[in-house]
Amino acid sequence: MGLFGYTAYCGSKYAVMGFSEALRREVAGQGVRVSAVCPPNTRTPGLEQENLRKPPEVLAQEEKVQVLEAAQVASYVLKALPANPFVIIPSFDGRVAYRLARFAPALLNLFLRRPSPPAS
């Protein structure tokens, strides 16, 4: 879904999802399985560096969602893979947002509009 402050990132992820969907269809029946993993913010050195460049209002919004440990993400993915899902979303917040985006996009827009700048 498109998120404020993530225009380039979201565009690249839309491309990954489209690529993954097409690839899944192309290899169906050939013994190859394709799943797209959509992890939440995951506590890594990369996230720490990324947070140094995020706009303040983006950081303020992200404080409201859970950050997972890499081991939690990996464990969730490994448990989900046997069912061969197309989309794997390791966080509860992410799964709720995904379902809202698919089935109630107007409701999701209430949460994803441009955030107010944090109070100084």
Biopython code that builds the backbone (N, CA, C, O; Angstrom):
import numpy as np
from Bio.PDB.StructureBuilder import StructureBuilder

atoms = [
    (1, "MET", "N", (0.843, -1.177, 0.000)),
    (1, "MET", "CA", (0.000, 0.000, 0.000)),
    (1, "MET", "C", (0.882, 1.233, 0.000)),
    (1, "MET", "O", (2.015, 1.187, 0.480)),
    (2, "GLY", "N", (0.389, 2.306, -0.520)),
    (2, "GLY", "CA", (1.158, 3.542, -0.556)),
    (2, "GLY", "C", (1.162, 4.219, 0.799)),
    (2, "GLY", "O", (0.109, 4.427, 1.402)),
    (3, "LEU", "N", (2.340, 4.559, 1.274)),
    (3, "LEU", "CA", (2.489, 5.177, 2.589)),
    (3, "LEU", "C", (3.185, 6.527, 2.461)),
    (3, "LEU", "O", (4.127, 6.676, 1.682)),
    (4, "PHE", "N", (2.723, 7.499, 3.222)),
    (4, "PHE", "CA", (3.366, 8.806, 3.243)),
    (4, "PHE", "C", (4.848, 8.640, 3.593)),
    (4, "PHE", "O", (5.204, 7.891, 4.503)),
    (5, "GLY", "N", (5.687, 9.338, 2.867)),
    (5, "GLY", "CA", (7.119, 9.315, 3.147)),
    (5, "GLY", "C", (7.858, 8.148, 2.505)),
    (5, "GLY", "O", (9.071, 8.012, 2.672)),
    (6, "TYR", "N", (7.138, 7.309, 1.775)),
    (6, "TYR", "CA", (7.737, 6.097, 1.205)),
    (6, "TYR", "C", (7.441, 5.964, -0.289)),
    (6, "TYR", "O", (7.304, 4.848, -0.790)),
    (7, "THR", "N", (7.342, 7.059, -0.992)),
    (7, "THR", "CA", (6.933, 7.006, -2.390)),
    (7, "THR", "C", (7.817, 6.074, -3.211)),
    (7, "THR", "O", (7.302, 5.172, -3.872)),
    (8, "ALA", "N", (9.115, 6.266, -3.187)),
    (8, "ALA", "CA", (10.016, 5.420, -3.981)),
    (8, "ALA", "C", (9.994, 3.981, -3.469)),
    (8, "ALA", "O", (9.946, 3.041, -4.262)),
    (9, "TYR", "N", (10.028, 3.812, -2.174)),
    (9, "TYR", "CA", (10.015, 2.468, -1.585)),
    (9, "TYR", "C", (8.747, 1.719, -1.980)),
    (9, "TYR", "O", (8.809, 0.568, -2.413)),
    (10, "CYS", "N", (7.602, 2.372, -1.831)),
    (10, "CYS", "CA", (6.329, 1.711, -2.159)),
    (10, "CYS", "C", (6.259, 1.366, -3.638)),
    (10, "CYS", "O", (5.768, 0.297, -4.000)),
    (11, "GLY", "N", (6.740, 2.247, -4.491)),
    (11, "GLY", "CA", (6.757, 1.952, -5.918)),
    (11, "GLY", "C", (7.567, 0.702, -6.225)),
    (11, "GLY", "O", (7.161, -0.124, -7.042)),
    (12, "SER", "N", (8.706, 0.566, -5.569)),
    (12, "SER", "CA", (9.530, -0.611, -5.807)),
    (12, "SER", "C", (8.849, -1.873, -5.276)),
    (12, "SER", "O", (8.993, -2.943, -5.868)),
    (13, "LYS", "N", (8.117, -1.766, -4.182)),
    (13, "LYS", "CA", (7.433, -2.927, -3.625)),
    (13, "LYS", "C", (6.231, -3.332, -4.479)),
    (13, "LYS", "O", (5.925, -4.520, -4.585)),
    (14, "TYR", "N", (5.549, -2.362, -5.089)),
    (14, "TYR", "CA", (4.483, -2.706, -6.034)),
    (14, "TYR", "C", (5.077, -3.535, -7.171)),
    (14, "TYR", "O", (4.476, -4.513, -7.616)),
    (15, "ALA", "N", (6.249, -3.140, -7.632)),
    (15, "ALA", "CA", (6.909, -3.881, -8.706)),
    (15, "ALA", "C", (7.257, -5.298, -8.259)),
    (15, "ALA", "O", (7.060, -6.250, -9.015)),
    (16, "VAL", "N", (7.771, -5.445, -7.046)),
    (16, "VAL", "CA", (8.109, -6.777, -6.535)),
    (16, "VAL", "C", (6.858, -7.650, -6.456)),
    (16, "VAL", "O", (6.908, -8.832, -6.797)),
    (17, "MET", "N", (5.749, -7.086, -6.014)),
    (17, "MET", "CA", (4.522, -7.874, -5.908)),
    (17, "MET", "C", (4.031, -8.307, -7.293)),
    (17, "MET", "O", (3.631, -9.457, -7.474)),
    (18, "GLY", "N", (4.058, -7.406, -8.257)),
    (18, "GLY", "CA", (3.644, -7.762, -9.608)),
    (18, "GLY", "C", (4.552, -8.811, -10.217)),
    (18, "GLY", "O", (4.079, -9.757, -10.846)),
    (19, "PHE", "N", (5.853, -8.649, -10.034)),
    (19, "PHE", "CA", (6.816, -9.631, -10.524)),
    (19, "PHE", "C", (6.557, -10.994, -9.882)),
    (19, "PHE", "O", (6.544, -12.018, -10.564)),
    (20, "SER", "N", (6.355, -10.994, -8.574)),
    (20, "SER", "CA", (6.132, -12.246, -7.847)),
    (20, "SER", "C", (4.846, -12.925, -8.293)),
    (20, "SER", "O", (4.801, -14.148, -8.432)),
    (21, "GLU", "N", (3.805, -12.139, -8.516)),
    (21, "GLU", "CA", (2.531, -12.703, -8.954)),
    (21, "GLU", "C", (2.675, -13.338, -10.339)),
    (21, "GLU", "O", (2.193, -14.447, -10.573)),
    (22, "ALA", "N", (3.337, -12.632, -11.248)),
    (22, "ALA", "CA", (3.531, -13.173, -12.595)),
    (22, "ALA", "C", (4.416, -14.418, -12.561)),
    (22, "ALA", "O", (4.128, -15.409, -13.232)),
    (23, "LEU", "N", (5.484, -14.363, -11.783)),
    (23, "LEU", "CA", (6.390, -15.507, -11.690)),
    (23, "LEU", "C", (5.681, -16.721, -11.102)),
    (23, "LEU", "O", (5.875, -17.844, -11.566)),
    (24, "ARG", "N", (4.860, -16.493, -10.082)),
    (24, "ARG", "CA", (4.112, -17.603, -9.468)),
    (24, "ARG", "C", (3.241, -18.301, -10.516)),
    (24, "ARG", "O", (3.153, -19.529, -10.546)),
    (25, "ARG", "N", (2.604, -17.505, -11.370)),
    (25, "ARG", "CA", (1.759, -18.098, -12.416)),
    (25, "ARG", "C", (2.603, -18.815, -13.476)),
    (25, "ARG", "O", (2.219, -19.877, -13.968)),
    (26, "GLU", "N", (3.739, -18.237, -13.820)),
    (26, "GLU", "CA", (4.575, -18.839, -14.855)),
    (26, "GLU", "C", (5.153, -20.182, -14.440)),
    (26, "GLU", "O", (5.304, -21.071, -15.277)),
    (27, "VAL", "N", (5.477, -20.344, -13.172)),
    (27, "VAL", "CA", (6.119, -21.589, -12.725)),
    (27, "VAL", "C", (5.142, -22.574, -12.093)),
    (27, "VAL", "O", (5.541, -23.648, -11.642)),
    (28, "ALA", "N", (3.869, -22.208, -12.061)),
    (28, "ALA", "CA", (2.870, -23.118, -11.488)),
    (28, "ALA", "C", (2.937, -24.462, -12.206)),
    (28, "ALA", "O", (3.012, -24.520, -13.433)),
    (29, "GLY", "N", (2.909, -25.527, -11.435)),
    (29, "GLY", "CA", (2.940, -26.872, -11.994)),
    (29, "GLY", "C", (4.329, -27.376, -12.340)),
    (29, "GLY", "O", (4.471, -28.482, -12.861)),
    (30, "GLN", "N", (5.360, -26.582, -12.059)),
    (30, "GLN", "CA", (6.732, -26.985, -12.366)),
    (30, "GLN", "C", (7.533, -27.326, -11.111)),
    (30, "GLN", "O", (8.749, -27.504, -11.171)),
    (31, "GLY", "N", (6.848, -27.413, -9.986)),
    (31, "GLY", "CA", (7.543, -27.740, -8.746)),
    (31, "GLY", "C", (8.239, -26.557, -8.090)),
    (31, "GLY", "O", (9.000, -26.737, -7.139)),
    (32, "VAL", "N", (7.990, -25.359, -8.582)),
    (32, "VAL", "CA", (8.584, -24.144, -8.012)),
    (32, "VAL", "C", (7.465, -23.348, -7.365)),
    (32, "VAL", "O", (6.406, -23.147, -7.958)),
    (33, "ARG", "N", (7.710, -22.901, -6.151)),
    (33, "ARG", "CA", (6.706, -22.113, -5.432)),
    (33, "ARG", "C", (7.239, -20.706, -5.210)),
    (33, "ARG", "O", (8.428, -20.516, -4.956)),
    (34, "VAL", "N", (6.364, -19.736, -5.306)),
    (34, "VAL", "CA", (6.743, -18.335, -5.135)),
    (34, "VAL", "C", (5.833, -17.715, -4.081)),
    (34, "VAL", "O", (4.608, -17.778, -4.190)),
    (35, "SER", "N", (6.432, -17.127, -3.077)),
    (35, "SER", "CA", (5.706, -16.362, -2.067)),
    (35, "SER", "C", (6.385, -15.011, -1.927)),
    (35, "SER", "O", (7.604, -14.906, -2.056)),
    (36, "ALA", "N", (5.605, -13.989, -1.667)),
    (36, "ALA", "CA", (6.134, -12.651, -1.409)),
    (36, "ALA", "C", (6.053, -12.403, 0.097)),
    (36, "ALA", "O", (4.976, -12.471, 0.688)),
    (37, "VAL", "N", (7.188, -12.119, 0.701)),
    (37, "VAL", "CA", (7.237, -11.842, 2.133)),
    (37, "VAL", "C", (7.202, -10.330, 2.324)),
    (37, "VAL", "O", (7.993, -9.599, 1.726)),
    (38, "CYS", "N", (6.283, -9.872, 3.158)),
    (38, "CYS", "CA", (6.112, -8.450, 3.436)),
    (38, "CYS", "C", (6.370, -8.205, 4.918)),
    (38, "CYS", "O", (5.432, -8.075, 5.704)),
    (39, "PRO", "N", (7.641, -8.143, 5.294)),
    (39, "PRO", "CA", (7.946, -7.972, 6.717)),
    (39, "PRO", "C", (7.682, -6.542, 7.181)),
    (39, "PRO", "O", (7.733, -5.605, 6.385)),
    (40, "PRO", "N", (7.404, -6.386, 8.449)),
    (40, "PRO", "CA", (7.267, -5.041, 9.016)),
    (40, "PRO", "C", (8.663, -4.490, 9.278)),
    (40, "PRO", "O", (9.663, -5.110, 8.917)),
    (41, "ASN", "N", (8.721, -3.331, 9.902)),
    (41, "ASN", "CA", (10.029, -2.857, 10.350)),
    (41, "ASN", "C", (10.629, -3.949, 11.226)),
    (41, "ASN", "O", (9.995, -4.451, 12.155)),
    (42, "THR", "N", (11.857, -4.297, 10.905)),
    (42, "THR", "CA", (12.551, -5.382, 11.593)),
    (42, "THR", "C", (13.836, -4.821, 12.174)),
    (42, "THR", "O", (14.599, -4.146, 11.482)),
    (43, "ARG", "N", (14.071, -5.100, 13.443)),
    (43, "ARG", "CA", (15.234, -4.544, 14.135)),
    (43, "ARG", "C", (16.522, -5.080, 13.501)),
    (43, "ARG", "O", (16.941, -6.209, 13.757)),
    (44, "THR", "N", (17.134, -4.236, 12.670)),
    (44, "THR", "CA", (18.383, -4.568, 11.994)),
    (44, "THR", "C", (19.232, -3.304, 11.922)),
    (44, "THR", "O", (18.719, -2.204, 12.126)),
    (45, "PRO", "N", (20.519, -3.447, 11.635)),
    (45, "PRO", "CA", (21.349, -2.247, 11.425)),
    (45, "PRO", "C", (20.814, -1.385, 10.272)),
    (45, "PRO", "O", (20.936, -0.161, 10.301)),
    (46, "GLY", "N", (20.223, -2.030, 9.263)),
    (46, "GLY", "CA", (19.662, -1.270, 8.148)),
    (46, "GLY", "C", (18.525, -0.365, 8.582)),
    (46, "GLY", "O", (18.424, 0.772, 8.119)),
    (47, "LEU", "N", (17.664, -0.859, 9.471)),
    (47, "LEU", "CA", (16.563, -0.034, 9.976)),
    (47, "LEU", "C", (17.104, 1.148, 10.771)),
    (47, "LEU", "O", (16.591, 2.262, 10.665)),
    (48, "GLU", "N", (18.125, 0.905, 11.553)),
    (48, "GLU", "CA", (18.722, 1.998, 12.327)),
    (48, "GLU", "C", (19.238, 3.099, 11.403)),
    (48, "GLU", "O", (19.037, 4.282, 11.680)),
    (49, "GLN", "N", (19.896, 2.726, 10.316)),
    (49, "GLN", "CA", (20.401, 3.704, 9.355)),
    (49, "GLN", "C", (19.252, 4.415, 8.639)),
    (49, "GLN", "O", (19.287, 5.629, 8.436)),
    (50, "GLU", "N", (18.251, 3.653, 8.267)),
    (50, "GLU", "CA", (17.084, 4.212, 7.575)),
    (50, "GLU", "C", (16.392, 5.246, 8.458)),
    (50, "GLU", "O", (15.957, 6.290, 7.971)),
    (51, "ASN", "N", (16.292, 4.959, 9.750)),
    (51, "ASN", "CA", (15.611, 5.876, 10.667)),
    (51, "ASN", "C", (16.310, 7.224, 10.780)),
    (51, "ASN", "O", (15.681, 8.214, 11.153)),
    (52, "LEU", "N", (17.595, 7.275, 10.467)),
    (52, "LEU", "CA", (18.331, 8.538, 10.513)),
    (52, "LEU", "C", (17.882, 9.501, 9.413)),
    (52, "LEU", "O", (18.091, 10.708, 9.531)),
    (53, "ARG", "N", (17.271, 8.983, 8.349)),
    (53, "ARG", "CA", (16.892, 9.802, 7.197)),
    (53, "ARG", "C", (15.389, 9.978, 7.025)),
    (53, "ARG", "O", (14.953, 10.671, 6.105)),
    (54, "LYS", "N", (14.607, 9.375, 7.875)),
    (54, "LYS", "CA", (13.152, 9.481, 7.729)),
    (54, "LYS", "C", (12.657, 10.841, 8.204)),
    (54, "LYS", "O", (13.199, 11.415, 9.149)),
    (55, "PRO", "N", (11.611, 11.357, 7.532)),
    (55, "PRO", "CA", (11.009, 12.599, 8.027)),
    (55, "PRO", "C", (10.448, 12.393, 9.431)),
    (55, "PRO", "O", (9.995, 11.296, 9.757)),
    (56, "PRO", "N", (10.472, 13.437, 10.267)),
    (56, "PRO", "CA", (9.991, 13.305, 11.645)),
    (56, "PRO", "C", (8.571, 12.773, 11.754)),
    (56, "PRO", "O", (8.274, 11.992, 12.657)),
    (57, "GLU", "N", (7.679, 13.188, 10.837)),
    (57, "GLU", "CA", (6.302, 12.715, 10.937)),
    (57, "GLU", "C", (6.195, 11.232, 10.618)),
    (57, "GLU", "O", (5.297, 10.555, 11.120)),
    (58, "VAL", "N", (7.102, 10.715, 9.785)),
    (58, "VAL", "CA", (7.120, 9.279, 9.494)),
    (58, "VAL", "C", (7.590, 8.513, 10.729)),
    (58, "VAL", "O", (6.992, 7.506, 11.108)),
    (59, "LEU", "N", (8.655, 8.993, 11.348)),
    (59, "LEU", "CA", (9.146, 8.351, 12.573)),
    (59, "LEU", "C", (8.075, 8.342, 13.658)),
    (59, "LEU", "O", (7.913, 7.350, 14.368)),
    (60, "ALA", "N", (7.344, 9.448, 13.784)),
    (60, "ALA", "CA", (6.287, 9.525, 14.803)),
    (60, "ALA", "C", (5.204, 8.487, 14.530)),
    (60, "ALA", "O", (4.692, 7.875, 15.467)),
    (61, "GLN", "N", (4.846, 8.279, 13.264)),
    (61, "GLN", "CA", (3.838, 7.276, 12.916)),
    (61, "GLN", "C", (4.357, 5.874, 13.206)),
    (61, "GLN", "O", (3.617, 5.025, 13.702)),
    (62, "GLU", "N", (5.613, 5.633, 12.902)),
    (62, "GLU", "CA", (6.170, 4.294, 13.075)),
    (62, "GLU", "C", (6.329, 3.896, 14.534)),
    (62, "GLU", "O", (6.421, 2.708, 14.842)),
    (63, "GLU", "N", (6.361, 4.856, 15.421)),
    (63, "GLU", "CA", (6.435, 4.532, 16.844)),
    (63, "GLU", "C", (5.175, 3.827, 17.320)),
    (63, "GLU", "O", (5.171, 3.212, 18.386)),
    (64, "LYS", "N", (4.114, 3.911, 16.542)),
    (64, "LYS", "CA", (2.837, 3.305, 16.920)),
    (64, "LYS", "C", (2.746, 1.832, 16.545)),
    (64, "LYS", "O", (1.832, 1.146, 17.002)),
    (65, "VAL", "N", (3.661, 1.330, 15.733)),
    (65, "VAL", "CA", (3.600, -0.062, 15.289)),
    (65, "VAL", "C", (4.773, -0.851, 15.855)),
    (65, "VAL", "O", (5.841, -0.306, 16.132)),
    (66, "GLN", "N", (4.546, -2.129, 16.014)),
    (66, "GLN", "CA", (5.545, -3.010, 16.604)),
    (66, "GLN", "C", (6.700, -3.252, 15.633)),
    (66, "GLN", "O", (6.484, -3.475, 14.441)),
    (67, "VAL", "N", (7.918, -3.207, 16.150)),
    (67, "VAL", "CA", (9.111, -3.581, 15.399)),
    (67, "VAL", "C", (9.446, -5.010, 15.800)),
    (67, "VAL", "O", (9.539, -5.320, 16.987)),
    (68, "LEU", "N", (9.627, -5.882, 14.810)),
    (68, "LEU", "CA", (9.938, -7.277, 15.107)),
    (68, "LEU", "C", (11.436, -7.528, 15.053)),
    (68, "LEU", "O", (12.188, -6.798, 14.407)),
    (69, "GLU", "N", (11.844, -8.567, 15.740)),
    (69, "GLU", "CA", (13.211, -9.047, 15.658)),
    (69, "GLU", "C", (13.330, -9.909, 14.399)),
    (69, "GLU", "O", (12.349, -10.510, 13.961)),
    (70, "ALA", "N", (14.519, -9.969, 13.827)),
    (70, "ALA", "CA", (14.737, -10.762, 12.616)),
    (70, "ALA", "C", (14.347, -12.225, 12.841)),
    (70, "ALA", "O", (13.781, -12.858, 11.950)),
    (71, "ALA", "N", (14.642, -12.757, 14.008)),
    (71, "ALA", "CA", (14.301, -14.157, 14.308)),
    (71, "ALA", "C", (12.790, -14.373, 14.310)),
    (71, "ALA", "O", (12.323, -15.439, 13.909)),
    (72, "GLN", "N", (12.019, -13.379, 14.755)),
    (72, "GLN", "CA", (10.560, -13.496, 14.742)),
    (72, "GLN", "C", (10.038, -13.551, 13.301)),
    (72, "GLN", "O", (9.152, -14.343, 12.982)),
    (73, "VAL", "N", (10.592, -12.710, 12.452)),
    (73, "VAL", "CA", (10.177, -12.691, 11.046)),
    (73, "VAL", "C", (10.512, -14.029, 10.395)),
    (73, "VAL", "O", (9.675, -14.621, 9.714)),
    (74, "ALA", "N", (11.733, -14.499, 10.605)),
    (74, "ALA", "CA", (12.163, -15.761, 10.003)),
    (74, "ALA", "C", (11.304, -16.927, 10.479)),
    (74, "ALA", "O", (10.916, -17.778, 9.679)),
    (75, "SER", "N", (11.010, -16.971, 11.751)),
    (75, "SER", "CA", (10.190, -18.042, 12.304)),
    (75, "SER", "C", (8.800, -18.043, 11.682)),
    (75, "SER", "O", (8.280, -19.099, 11.321)),
    (76, "TYR", "N", (8.196, -16.862, 11.555)),
    (76, "TYR", "CA", (6.862, -16.765, 10.969)),
    (76, "TYR", "C", (6.874, -17.245, 9.520)),
    (76, "TYR", "O", (5.992, -17.993, 9.097)),
    (77, "VAL", "N", (7.872, -16.812, 8.772)),
    (77, "VAL", "CA", (7.969, -17.191, 7.357)),
    (77, "VAL", "C", (8.125, -18.704, 7.229)),
    (77, "VAL", "O", (7.449, -19.329, 6.412)),
    (78, "LEU", "N", (9.003, -19.291, 8.024)),
    (78, "LEU", "CA", (9.221, -20.742, 7.948)),
    (78, "LEU", "C", (7.958, -21.529, 8.286)),
    (78, "LEU", "O", (7.708, -22.582, 7.699)),
    (79, "LYS", "N", (7.172, -21.031, 9.217)),
    (79, "LYS", "CA", (5.917, -21.708, 9.561)),
    (79, "LYS", "C", (4.867, -21.551, 8.456)),
    (79, "LYS", "O", (4.052, -22.450, 8.245)),
    (80, "ALA", "N", (4.883, -20.422, 7.755)),
    (80, "ALA", "CA", (3.876, -20.158, 6.729)),
    (80, "ALA", "C", (4.165, -20.870, 5.411)),
    (80, "ALA", "O", (3.233, -21.237, 4.695)),
    (81, "LEU", "N", (5.431, -21.070, 5.080)),
    (81, "LEU", "CA", (5.797, -21.598, 3.760)),
    (81, "LEU", "C", (5.152, -22.928, 3.369)),
    (81, "LEU", "O", (4.785, -23.081, 2.204)),
    (82, "PRO", "N", (4.994, -23.892, 4.266)),
    (82, "PRO", "CA", (4.391, -25.159, 3.834)),
    (82, "PRO", "C", (3.001, -25.015, 3.214)),
    (82, "PRO", "O", (2.612, -25.843, 2.390)),
    (83, "ALA", "N", (2.258, -23.999, 3.586)),
    (83, "ALA", "CA", (0.919, -23.785, 3.028)),
    (83, "ALA", "C", (0.955, -23.112, 1.655)),
    (83, "ALA", "O", (-0.082, -22.962, 1.010)),
    (84, "ASN", "N", (2.141, -22.711, 1.210)),
    (84, "ASN", "CA", (2.333, -22.077, -0.104)),
    (84, "ASN", "C", (1.468, -20.829, -0.309)),
    (84, "ASN", "O", (0.815, -20.697, -1.344)),
    (85, "PRO", "N", (1.458, -19.917, 0.665)),
    (85, "PRO", "CA", (0.674, -18.695, 0.463)),
    (85, "PRO", "C", (1.372, -17.785, -0.540)),
    (85, "PRO", "O", (2.593, -17.845, -0.686)),
    (86, "PHE", "N", (0.618, -16.953, -1.224)),
    (86, "PHE", "CA", (1.255, -15.974, -2.105)),
    (86, "PHE", "C", (1.893, -14.865, -1.273)),
    (86, "PHE", "O", (3.042, -14.491, -1.510)),
    (87, "VAL", "N", (1.154, -14.342, -0.304)),
    (87, "VAL", "CA", (1.650, -13.245, 0.522)),
    (87, "VAL", "C", (1.859, -13.746, 1.943)),
    (87, "VAL", "O", (0.986, -14.389, 2.525)),
    (88, "ILE", "N", (3.036, -13.439, 2.493)),
    (88, "ILE", "CA", (3.350, -13.780, 3.881)),
    (88, "ILE", "C", (3.614, -12.468, 4.610)),
    (88, "ILE", "O", (4.535, -11.730, 4.259)),
    (89, "ILE", "N", (2.805, -12.183, 5.621)),
    (89, "ILE", "CA", (2.930, -10.937, 6.382)),
    (89, "ILE", "C", (3.148, -11.309, 7.844)),
    (89, "ILE", "O", (2.208, -11.712, 8.529)),
    (90, "PRO", "N", (4.391, -11.175, 8.327)),
    (90, "PRO", "CA", (4.721, -11.661, 9.668)),
    (90, "PRO", "C", (4.140, -10.884, 10.846)),
    (90, "PRO", "O", (4.148, -11.399, 11.964)),
    (91, "SER", "N", (3.638, -9.673, 10.646)),
    (91, "SER", "CA", (3.151, -8.910, 11.805)),
    (91, "SER", "C", (1.634, -8.811, 11.807)),
    (91, "SER", "O", (1.001, -8.756, 10.752)),
    (92, "PHE", "N", (1.065, -8.790, 12.991)),
    (92, "PHE", "CA", (-0.389, -8.638, 13.132)),
    (92, "PHE", "C", (-0.841, -7.318, 12.526)),
    (92, "PHE", "O", (-1.826, -7.275, 11.789)),
    (93, "ASP", "N", (-0.117, -6.227, 12.839)),
    (93, "ASP", "CA", (-0.470, -4.907, 12.291)),
    (93, "ASP", "C", (-0.486, -4.952, 10.762)),
    (93, "ASP", "O", (-1.382, -4.402, 10.122)),
    (94, "GLY", "N", (0.506, -5.605, 10.197)),
    (94, "GLY", "CA", (0.609, -5.698, 8.744)),
    (94, "GLY", "C", (-0.537, -6.482, 8.134)),
    (94, "GLY", "O", (-1.063, -6.104, 7.087)),
    (95, "ARG", "N", (-0.931, -7.579, 8.785)),
    (95, "ARG", "CA", (-2.041, -8.386, 8.275)),
    (95, "ARG", "C", (-3.352, -7.604, 8.330)),
    (95, "ARG", "O", (-4.169, -7.696, 7.414)),
    (96, "VAL", "N", (-3.553, -6.838, 9.397)),
    (96, "VAL", "CA", (-4.760, -6.014, 9.502)),
    (96, "VAL", "C", (-4.758, -4.956, 8.400)),
    (96, "VAL", "O", (-5.769, -4.762, 7.726)),
    (97, "ALA", "N", (-3.636, -4.276, 8.216)),
    (97, "ALA", "CA", (-3.549, -3.237, 7.189)),
    (97, "ALA", "C", (-3.766, -3.824, 5.793)),
    (97, "ALA", "O", (-4.443, -3.218, 4.963)),
    (98, "TYR", "N", (-3.199, -4.991, 5.536)),
    (98, "TYR", "CA", (-3.361, -5.653, 4.241)),
    (98, "TYR", "C", (-4.835, -5.951, 3.967)),
    (98, "TYR", "O", (-5.330, -5.704, 2.867)),
    (99, "ARG", "N", (-5.523, -6.476, 4.962)),
    (99, "ARG", "CA", (-6.946, -6.801, 4.774)),
    (99, "ARG", "C", (-7.787, -5.541, 4.599)),
    (99, "ARG", "O", (-8.714, -5.512, 3.789)),
    (100, "LEU", "N", (-7.462, -4.503, 5.361)),
    (100, "LEU", "CA", (-8.182, -3.243, 5.185)),
    (100, "LEU", "C", (-7.953, -2.683, 3.783)),
    (100, "LEU", "O", (-8.888, -2.195, 3.148)),
    (101, "ALA", "N", (-6.726, -2.752, 3.304)),
    (101, "ALA", "CA", (-6.414, -2.237, 1.966)),
    (101, "ALA", "C", (-7.194, -2.985, 0.900)),
    (101, "ALA", "O", (-7.619, -2.389, -0.089)),
    (102, "ARG", "N", (-7.385, -4.269, 1.086)),
    (102, "ARG", "CA", (-8.106, -5.077, 0.093)),
    (102, "ARG", "C", (-9.610, -4.928, 0.196)),
    (102, "ARG", "O", (-10.296, -4.856, -0.823)),
    (103, "PHE", "N", (-10.136, -4.881, 1.418)),
    (103, "PHE", "CA", (-11.583, -4.968, 1.603)),
    (103, "PHE", "C", (-12.252, -3.682, 2.094)),
    (103, "PHE", "O", (-13.469, -3.546, 1.973)),
    (104, "ALA", "N", (-11.494, -2.747, 2.638)),
    (104, "ALA", "CA", (-12.067, -1.493, 3.125)),
    (104, "ALA", "C", (-11.057, -0.358, 2.950)),
    (104, "ALA", "O", (-10.631, 0.255, 3.929)),
    (105, "PRO", "N", (-10.672, -0.080, 1.693)),
    (105, "PRO", "CA", (-9.628, 0.921, 1.480)),
    (105, "PRO", "C", (-9.982, 2.305, 2.013)),
    (105, "PRO", "O", (-9.094, 3.030, 2.463)),
    (106, "ALA", "N", (-11.248, 2.688, 1.973)),
    (106, "ALA", "CA", (-11.628, 4.002, 2.498)),
    (106, "ALA", "C", (-11.350, 4.096, 3.992)),
    (106, "ALA", "O", (-10.927, 5.141, 4.484)),
    (107, "LEU", "N", (-11.586, 3.011, 4.707)),
    (107, "LEU", "CA", (-11.305, 2.984, 6.144)),
    (107, "LEU", "C", (-9.798, 3.081, 6.394)),
    (107, "LEU", "O", (-9.360, 3.801, 7.291)),
    (108, "LEU", "N", (-9.026, 2.370, 5.616)),
    (108, "LEU", "CA", (-7.570, 2.418, 5.771)),
    (108, "LEU", "C", (-7.038, 3.822, 5.518)),
    (108, "LEU", "O", (-6.072, 4.248, 6.151)),
    (109, "ASN", "N", (-7.672, 4.546, 4.586)),
    (109, "ASN", "CA", (-7.220, 5.908, 4.280)),
    (109, "ASN", "C", (-7.306, 6.835, 5.481)),
    (109, "ASN", "O", (-6.572, 7.820, 5.554)),
    (110, "LEU", "N", (-8.189, 6.535, 6.422)),
    (110, "LEU", "CA", (-8.259, 7.346, 7.644)),
    (110, "LEU", "C", (-6.959, 7.256, 8.440)),
    (110, "LEU", "O", (-6.572, 8.207, 9.119)),
    (111, "PHE", "N", (-6.287, 6.100, 8.350)),
    (111, "PHE", "CA", (-5.057, 5.887, 9.113)),
    (111, "PHE", "C", (-3.810, 6.259, 8.325)),
    (111, "PHE", "O", (-2.775, 6.553, 8.923)),
    (112, "LEU", "N", (-3.885, 6.254, 7.004)),
    (112, "LEU", "CA", (-2.686, 6.437, 6.186)),
    (112, "LEU", "C", (-2.550, 7.824, 5.585)),
    (112, "LEU", "O", (-1.643, 8.059, 4.786)),
    (113, "ARG", "N", (-3.429, 8.746, 5.949)),
    (113, "ARG", "CA", (-3.290, 10.101, 5.404)),
    (113, "ARG", "C", (-2.008, 10.747, 5.939)),
    (113, "ARG", "O", (-1.385, 10.235, 6.869)),
    (114, "ARG", "N", (-1.632, 11.858, 5.348)),
    (114, "ARG", "CA", (-0.414, 12.551, 5.754)),
    (114, "ARG", "C", (-0.477, 12.830, 7.253)),
    (114, "ARG", "O", (-1.420, 13.462, 7.729)),
    (115, "PRO", "N", (0.512, 12.367, 7.987)),
    (115, "PRO", "CA", (0.496, 12.603, 9.437)),
    (115, "PRO", "C", (0.824, 14.062, 9.758)),
    (115, "PRO", "O", (1.471, 14.761, 8.979)),
    (116, "SER", "N", (0.360, 14.493, 10.920)),
    (116, "SER", "CA", (0.700, 15.831, 11.395)),
    (116, "SER", "C", (2.140, 15.831, 11.861)),
    (116, "SER", "O", (2.618, 14.831, 12.395)),
    (117, "PRO", "N", (2.839, 16.940, 11.667)),
    (117, "PRO", "CA", (4.206, 17.012, 12.190)),
    (117, "PRO", "C", (4.196, 16.818, 13.707)),
    (117, "PRO", "O", (3.282, 17.292, 14.382)),
    (118, "PRO", "N", (5.202, 16.128, 14.250)),
    (118, "PRO", "CA", (5.238, 15.926, 15.702)),
    (118, "PRO", "C", (5.386, 17.261, 16.424)),
    (118, "PRO", "O", (5.996, 18.201, 15.913)),
    (119, "ALA", "N", (4.816, 17.319, 17.614)),
    (119, "ALA", "CA", (4.915, 18.540, 18.425)),
    (119, "ALA", "C", (6.368, 18.765, 18.820)),
    (119, "ALA", "O", (7.092, 17.823, 19.143)),
    (120, "SER", "N", (6.776, 20.011, 18.789)),
    (120, "SER", "CA", (8.170, 20.334, 19.144)),
    (120, "SER", "C", (8.350, 20.472, 20.624)),
    (120, "SER", "O", (9.458, 20.741, 21.089)),
]
sb = StructureBuilder()
sb.init_structure("model")
sb.init_model(0)
sb.init_chain("A")
sb.init_seg("    ")
for serial, (resi, resn, name, xyz) in enumerate(atoms, 1):
    if name == "N":
        sb.init_residue(resn, " ", resi, " ")
    sb.init_atom(name, np.array(xyz, "f"), 0.0, 1.0, " ", f" {name:<3s}", serial, name[0])
structure = sb.get_structure()
